[in-house]
Amino acid sequence: MINNYKHIIWDWNGTLLNDVDYCRRIINRILVDNSLPELSLEKYRQIFTFPVQDYYKEAGLDFSKTSFEVLGKDFIDEYESRKLTCSLHDSAVGVLSSINKAGISQSVLSAYLHENLVFILDHYNLTQYFDNIIGLDNIYAGSKTHLGLTLVEQLNLPKEEILFIGDTLHDAEVAEAMGVNCILIANGHQVKDKLSGNSKIVLNNLRELNKFLNL
């Protein structure tokens, strides 16, 4: 399977970085501050979506009381303060290393702020695996489709030789817009049932991906 591809594009948050429960704890603190009930991990993963203001609304936050810009900055300020307490998903380094050894180039495409993405990849000693590190120019985790379209042009490869790996339906939407294949990993920010309503391949974790790609 891996021999079909010349380039792998990775999502970061939830796909390689296991920050799901960390994010849930932060949004729960914001919910409590606004006299709203906390989210279970399952509920968080059921309602999480992009753009993130949609899941803020689903969680009960009222932007007429506190703007999304204020809430979003509150979230990211706390996220940044302890982000390095998060771990990589099991097998993340092994998969990246195996793909690299197979001679296949890799990129990261994320809705995370670009400069923070560069910093955290360097912290986890992952920069060596990526030819391109691409994040948004703001903290509000909106769509990254425009970045994906630019990247696929820059790669200058047949689209059937590019694979996108992510953990949300937005990743699948970005891959579709780019015209490339997609695999979704179901232990990230969205539940498997939500991902499985999509025609893309859905695997439980990176260990399964390793086997699927015959690495």
KEKE-3310 file (N, C-alpha, C; in steps of 0.2 Angstrom, whole numbers, plus 5000, padded with zeros to 4 digits):
npx = (5004:5010:5018:5011:5012:5020:5021:5016:5004:5001:4989:4991:4986:4978:4980:4994:4998:4993:4982:4969:4961:4967:4963:4949:4948:4952:4941:4931:4934:4932:4918:4913:4916:4907:4895:4890:4887:4900:4909:4909:4922:4918:4906:4913:4920:4910:4904:4914:4921:4926:4923:4930:4922:4909:4908:4910:4898:4889:4892:4886:4890:4888:4889:4885:4886:4899:4912:4917:4930:4936:4934:4940:4954:4956:4955:4966:4977:4978:4980:4992:5000:5003:5005:5015:5014:5007:5007:5014:5004:5003:5015:5017:5030:5037:5029:5031:5045:5047:5040:5048:5060:5056:5058:5049:5042:5036:5024:5017:5001:4991:4978:4983:4992:5005:5018:5018:5016:5028:5037:5033:5034:5048:5051:5047:5056:5053:5054:5063:5057:5049:5046:5038:5031:5016:5005:4991:4988:4983:4975:4963:4959:4952:4946:4958:4959:4963:4976:4980:4977:4986:4998:4997:4998:5011:5018:5018:5015:5007:4991:4986:4996:4998:4994:4983:4983:4972:4962:4949:4933:4935:4948:4946:4938:4946:4956:4948:4945:4958:4960:4965:4969:4963:4965:4958:4960:4954:4956:4956:4951:4937:4923:4923:4911:4906:4916:4915:4904:4908:4915:4929:4943:4944:4953:4958:4969:4986:4994:4987:4987:5000:5001:4992:4998:5008:5021)
npy = (4994:5006:5009:5015:5028:5044:5055:5060:5068:5075:5078:5087:5090:5079:5069:5065:5071:5068:5076:5077:5075:5084:5096:5095:5097:5110:5117:5113:5120:5133:5132:5129:5142:5149:5145:5133:5116:5103:5094:5076:5065:5058:5065:5077:5073:5069:5081:5090:5100:5108:5124:5129:5137:5132:5121:5126:5133:5122:5117:5125:5138:5156:5168:5180:5185:5183:5185:5175:5178:5182:5171:5161:5166:5164:5150:5147:5153:5146:5133:5134:5137:5124:5115:5106:5096:5086:5071:5061:5052:5034:5025:5035:5041:5030:5026:5038:5037:5025:5028:5038:5031:5023:5031:5041:5057:5069:5080:5092:5098:5109:5116:5123:5137:5144:5147:5142:5128:5125:5126:5116:5104:5104:5103:5090:5083:5080:5088:5084:5074:5081:5089:5100:5111:5117:5129:5139:5157:5162:5161:5155:5143:5139:5135:5125:5123:5131:5132:5118:5117:5125:5119:5106:5110:5115:5103:5097:5084:5069:5068:5056:5050:5056:5056:5060:5061:5061:5066:5071:5075:5087:5086:5076:5083:5093:5085:5080:5092:5095:5084:5072:5056:5049:5045:5042:5043:5036:5039:5052:5069:5067:5055:5038:5034:5046:5049:5037:5039:5044:5042:5039:5029:5022:5020:5013:5017:5023:5011:5002:5009:5008:4994:4994:5001:4993:4994)
npz = (5000:5004:4994:4984:4986:4985:4994:5010:5019:5035:5047:5063:5077:5088:5078:5077:5089:5105:5111:5115:5127:5135:5128:5130:5144:5145:5138:5147:5158:5154:5151:5164:5170:5163:5169:5164:5160:5161:5148:5145:5139:5128:5124:5121:5110:5101:5098:5093:5080:5065:5058:5074:5082:5080:5087:5100:5101:5101:5113:5122:5123:5123:5111:5111:5124:5128:5117:5103:5099:5111:5119:5112:5113:5126:5127:5119:5126:5138:5133:5127:5138:5144:5135:5132:5140:5134:5126:5112:5101:5103:5093:5084:5082:5077:5065:5057:5056:5049:5037:5032:5031:5020:5010:5007:5006:5018:5025:5037:5039:5047:5057:5067:5075:5065:5069:5082:5079:5072:5083:5092:5085:5084:5097:5100:5093:5079:5068:5058:5050:5041:5026:5023:5034:5039:5045:5052:5051:5062:5078:5079:5074:5061:5045:5035:5022:5011:5013:5011:4997:4991:4995:4989:4976:4976:4979:4967:4962:4955:4960:4964:4970:4983:5000:5013:5030:5044:5058:5059:5051:5044:5040:5030:5022:5017:5011:5001:4994:4989:4981:4984:4991:5007:5024:5039:5057:5071:5085:5089:5089:5085:5086:5081:5075:5069:5060:5052:5044:5033:5017:5017:5022:5038:5052:5068:5076:5076:5075:5068:5056:5053:5050:5040:5030:5027:5033)
capx = (5000:5014:5022:5007:5012:5026:5021:5011:5002:4999:4987:4995:4982:4974:4982:5000:4999:4987:4980:4961:4958:4969:4958:4942:4949:4952:4935:4927:4935:4928:4911:4912:4917:4901:4890:4888:4889:4906:4908:4912:4926:4914:4902:4917:4922:4904:4902:4920:4921:4929:4927:4929:4916:4903:4907:4909:4891:4886:4894:4882:4893:4884:4894:4882:4888:4906:4913:4921:4937:4938:4934:4946:4960:4956:4957:4973:4982:4979:4983:5000:5004:5004:5004:5021:5012:5004:5011:5012:5000:5008:5017:5018:5037:5038:5026:5035:5052:5046:5039:5055:5065:5054:5060:5043:5042:5030:5022:5012:4996:4987:4974:4987:4996:5011:5024:5018:5017:5035:5040:5031:5037:5055:5051:5046:5061:5050:5055:5068:5053:5045:5049:5034:5027:5011:5000:4987:4991:4979:4974:4956:4958:4947:4948:4965:4958:4967:4983:4980:4977:4993:5003:4996:5001:5019:5021:5019:5015:5001:4987:4985:5002:4998:4990:4982:4981:4970:4957:4942:4929:4937:4953:4943:4935:4952:4959:4944:4946:4964:4959:4970:4966:4963:4964:4956:4962:4948:4957:4958:4946:4930:4922:4923:4904:4906:4921:4913:4898:4911:4918:4936:4946:4944:4957:4957:4975:4992:4997:4983:4989:5007:5000:4988:5002:5013:5027)
capy = (5000:5012:5010:5019:5035:5048:5060:5059:5074:5073:5083:5087:5089:5073:5063:5063:5073:5066:5082:5077:5076:5091:5101:5094:5099:5117:5119:5112:5125:5138:5130:5131:5149:5152:5142:5128:5109:5100:5088:5070:5064:5055:5071:5082:5070:5069:5088:5093:5101:5114:5129:5127:5141:5128:5116:5130:5134:5116:5115:5130:5145:5161:5173:5187:5186:5183:5184:5169:5180:5182:5164:5157:5168:5161:5143:5145:5155:5140:5128:5136:5137:5118:5110:5101:5090:5081:5066:5059:5045:5028:5023:5041:5041:5024:5027:5043:5035:5020:5031:5041:5026:5020:5036:5044:5063:5070:5086:5093:5103:5110:5122:5126:5143:5141:5147:5137:5122:5124:5126:5110:5099:5104:5100:5083:5080:5078:5092:5080:5070:5084:5094:5106:5112:5122:5130:5145:5163:5165:5156:5153:5136:5139:5130:5125:5120:5135:5130:5112:5118:5128:5114:5101:5113:5115:5097:5095:5076:5066:5068:5049:5048:5060:5053:5064:5057:5066:5063:5074:5076:5092:5083:5073:5088:5096:5080:5080:5098:5094:5079:5067:5050:5051:5040:5045:5039:5037:5040:5059:5073:5065:5048:5034:5034:5052:5048:5032:5041:5046:5036:5037:5024:5024:5016:5014:5020:5023:5005:4999:5012:5005:4988:4995:5003:4988:4997)
capz = (5000:5005:4988:4980:4988:4985:4999:5015:5023:5041:5052:5069:5084:5088:5074:5079:5096:5109:5115:5115:5134:5137:5125:5134:5151:5145:5137:5152:5163:5151:5152:5171:5171:5161:5172:5159:5162:5158:5143:5145:5134:5123:5122:5117:5103:5097:5095:5091:5073:5062:5063:5081:5085:5080:5093:5106:5102:5103:5120:5125:5124:5120:5109:5113:5131:5127:5109:5101:5099:5118:5122:5108:5115:5133:5126:5117:5131:5143:5129:5126:5144:5147:5129:5132:5145:5130:5123:5105:5101:5102:5087:5080:5079:5073:5058:5054:5054:5044:5030:5030:5028:5014:5005:5005:5009:5022:5027:5042:5038:5053:5059:5073:5073:5061:5073:5087:5076:5071:5090:5096:5082:5086:5104:5100:5088:5073:5062:5054:5046:5037:5021:5024:5040:5037:5050:5050:5053:5067:5084:5080:5071:5056:5039:5032:5015:5006:5014:5007:4990:4990:4996:4983:4970:4977:4978:4960:4961:4953:4966:4967:4974:4989:5005:5019:5036:5049:5063:5058:5045:5041:5036:5024:5017:5014:5006:4995:4990:4986:4976:4986:4996:5014:5029:5046:5063:5075:5092:5090:5091:5083:5087:5075:5071:5065:5054:5048:5040:5027:5012:5018:5026:5045:5056:5075:5079:5071:5075:5063:5050:5051:5047:5034:5024:5026:5035)
cpx = (5004:5017:5018:5008:5019:5027:5015:5010:4999:4995:4991:4990:4977:4976:4989:5001:4992:4985:4972:4959:4961:4965:4951:4943:4949:4945:4930:4928:4932:4921:4909:4912:4911:4895:4886:4890:4895:4904:4912:4917:4922:4910:4907:4919:4916:4903:4908:4919:4925:4923:4925:4923:4910:4902:4907:4901:4887:4887:4889:4884:4889:4888:4891:4884:4895:4908:4918:4929:4940:4939:4940:4953:4961:4958:4964:4978:4983:4982:4990:5003:5006:5004:5010:5020:5009:5009:5009:5008:5005:5009:5018:5025:5039:5035:5030:5042:5052:5045:5045:5060:5063:5055:5054:5043:5036:5030:5017:5007:4991:4983:4977:4991:5003:5017:5024:5019:5024:5039:5039:5034:5044:5056:5051:5051:5058:5051:5059:5064:5050:5048:5045:5031:5022:5006:4996:4991:4988:4978:4968:4954:4952:4949:4955:4965:4962:4974:4984:4981:4983:4998:5003:4999:5009:5022:5023:5020:5008:4997:4986:4991:5003:4993:4989:4979:4978:4965:4950:4939:4932:4944:4951:4941:4941:4955:4955:4945:4953:4965:4964:4966:4967:4962:4963:4957:4957:4949:4959:4952:4938:4930:4922:4917:4904:4910:4918:4907:4901:4914:4925:4937:4947:4948:4957:4963:4981:4995:4993:4985:4996:5006:4996:4993:5008:5020:5031)
cpy = (5006:5014:5014:5026:5038:5053:5059:5066:5072:5079:5082:5085:5084:5067:5061:5065:5071:5071:5082:5078:5082:5096:5101:5097:5107:5120:5118:5117:5132:5138:5132:5138:5152:5149:5137:5121:5107:5095:5082:5070:5062:5061:5076:5079:5069:5076:5092:5094:5107:5118:5128:5131:5137:5124:5120:5132:5128:5114:5120:5137:5150:5167:5180:5189:5187:5181:5178:5171:5180:5175:5160:5159:5165:5154:5143:5148:5149:5134:5129:5135:5130:5113:5105:5096:5085:5077:5064:5053:5040:5026:5029:5041:5035:5024:5032:5041:5030:5023:5035:5037:5023:5025:5040:5051:5064:5078:5086:5099:5104:5116:5126:5132:5141:5141:5143:5130:5120:5123:5119:5104:5098:5101:5093:5079:5077:5082:5088:5076:5074:5089:5100:5106:5118:5123:5137:5151:5166:5160:5153:5146:5135:5134:5131:5123:5124:5134:5123:5113:5121:5123:5109:5104:5113:5109:5094:5087:5075:5066:5061:5046:5052:5057:5058:5060:5062:5062:5066:5074:5082:5090:5080:5078:5092:5091:5080:5086:5098:5088:5073:5061:5052:5045:5044:5040:5041:5037:5047:5063:5072:5057:5045:5034:5040:5051:5043:5034:5044:5041:5035:5031:5026:5019:5018:5018:5020:5016:5001:5003:5009:4998:4989:4997:4998:4991:4992)
cpz = (5000:4998:4983:4981:4987:4991:5003:5018:5029:5044:5059:5075:5083:5083:5076:5087:5099:5114:5116:5122:5137:5134:5129:5141:5150:5143:5143:5158:5160:5152:5159:5173:5168:5163:5168:5161:5158:5153:5145:5139:5128:5120:5118:5110:5098:5094:5092:5083:5071:5058:5070:5085:5085:5085:5100:5107:5104:5110:5125:5126:5120:5118:5110:5120:5131:5120:5109:5101:5106:5121:5118:5111:5122:5132:5124:5122:5136:5139:5128:5132:5146:5141:5129:5137:5141:5127:5116:5106:5100:5095:5082:5077:5075:5066:5054:5051:5049:5037:5028:5027:5022:5008:5002:5009:5013:5024:5033:5039:5043:5054:5065:5070:5070:5066:5079:5085:5075:5078:5093:5092:5083:5093:5104:5095:5082:5067:5056:5049:5040:5032:5021:5030:5039:5042:5048:5053:5058:5072:5084:5076:5066:5051:5037:5025:5010:5007:5010:5000:4987:4990:4991:4977:4970:4977:4971:4958:4958:4960:4969:4971:4981:4994:5011:5024:5042:5054:5063:5051:5041:5037:5030:5019:5014:5009:5000:4990:4986:4981:4978:4991:5003:5019:5036:5052:5068:5083:5093:5092:5089:5084:5081:5071:5067:5059:5049:5043:5034:5023:5013:5022:5033:5049:5063:5078:5074:5071:5069:5056:5048:5048:5040:5028:5023:5027:5039)
residu = (MET:ILE:ASN:ASN:TYR:LYS:HIS:ILE:ILE:TRP:ASP:TRP:ASN:GLY:THR:LEU:LEU:ASN:ASP:VAL:ASP:TYR:CYS:ARG:ARG:ILE:ILE:ASN:ARG:ILE:LEU:VAL:ASP:ASN:SER:LEU:PRO:GLU:LEU:SER:LEU:GLU:LYS:TYR:ARG:GLN:ILE:PHE:THR:PHE:PRO:VAL:GLN:ASP:TYR:TYR:LYS:GLU:ALA:GLY:LEU:ASP:PHE:SER:LYS:THR:SER:PHE:GLU:VAL:LEU:GLY:LYS:ASP:PHE:ILE:ASP:GLU:TYR:GLU:SER:ARG:LYS:LEU:THR:CYS:SER:LEU:HIS:ASP:SER:ALA:VAL:GLY:VAL:LEU:SER:SER:ILE:ASN:LYS:ALA:GLY:ILE:SER:GLN:SER:VAL:LEU:SER:ALA:TYR:LEU:HIS:GLU:ASN:LEU:VAL:PHE:ILE:LEU:ASP:HIS:TYR:ASN:LEU:THR:GLN:TYR:PHE:ASP:ASN:ILE:ILE:GLY:LEU:ASP:ASN:ILE:TYR:ALA:GLY:SER:LYS:THR:HIS:LEU:GLY:LEU:THR:LEU:VAL:GLU:GLN:LEU:ASN:LEU:PRO:LYS:GLU:GLU:ILE:LEU:PHE:ILE:GLY:ASP:THR:LEU:HIS:ASP:ALA:GLU:VAL:ALA:GLU:ALA:MET:GLY:VAL:ASN:CYS:ILE:LEU:ILE:ALA:ASN:GLY:HIS:GLN:VAL:LYS:ASP:LYS:LEU:SER:GLY:ASN:SER:LYS:ILE:VAL:LEU:ASN:ASN:LEU:ARG:GLU:LEU:ASN:LYS:PHE:LEU:ASN:LEU)
# end
